[in-house]
């Protein structure tokens, strides 16, 4: 709900301005529209404005000058700048000058509405600053709820790293959510409107694994290699390239990473046009790269390139005060995904979780919560469930199969029992038909009748 929030549109293009005006009127916003920076500033003086949509390319007073004047009048008001794609570098400059975000023409009104609501919400809570999305909010949205001092310190370092373009190494134990931290750096940087691409090793082969676009659309690739992977990397310029578990790469694969860096990687913090810049490199490792270099198992040139900034991510065992927040976050998250209402964890369960040794770190806790939600037939998790449906021994849990394998078998079993009656199987599983169809597609299940 917008609660009758007021939008000020400043754009000299009449058809575009009127189109946005009518769109947001129908969305039940109050809308004021003007064709020049001068008129927009006068409207700002005499009206209570919640968010400004500002065209950067206008005759007379330019968009950047108008932005500067708006920030002098009211530094807290969020401004979303609008530009042609060819002038993205100007938009980046506007972000540095205090704009909340930018969109390029032609504008998708639905996408713009989402950005406007985020801007209004952020301004209302006083939590956004300059061009960066608030790191604390992103931290929590990625599942990193925290109370611990060590994670608070990491958050500060993430913010510092986001303001640079130099390479970053993320160090931590098995199960740490490296990718979430890498995405936080990316999403709080000037590159956040460009792609986040992940590469890693699958069955011994270097592959392009996934793609996270500026519109928050995540695409899992079918292990793309060769020319196809190169084309994707070429289309992902100016974004962030995340290299997963680089400490496990062999020498040949390390040489390939050096080639990719030479072709696509950015080495400087200064560039004039971000849309033409190369990718920023972030690499994660569970192994000490310094020790690997000493053992002649890691290329010194690659290490020296990557190691300008090193962020150490504390293990779950080093921040046990975060366990209650994380456990309940994952419990509710998986409950929503499986269409189940699950009560918050009781104190006896929290105490048990807090005393365990987490060999698989956050990933192990996450998998346990998913397993508990998947297998529970009631709306509350009991202490006994931790011992009958979850194991404190990570190696034993791995022998049982991943949570995805367990869920796949569980769904397939119900489909087989119901002779692939989708409605009945969904009812048995406690989910709706749409969710079941998504699961069938996710696990590539094929119809088998009893």
Order of alpha helices (4+ residues) and beta strands (2+ residues): beta-alpha-beta-alpha-beta-alpha-beta-alpha-beta-alpha-alpha-alpha-beta-alpha-beta-beta-beta-alpha-beta-alpha-beta-alpha-alpha-beta-alpha-alpha-alpha-alpha-alpha-alpha-alpha-alpha
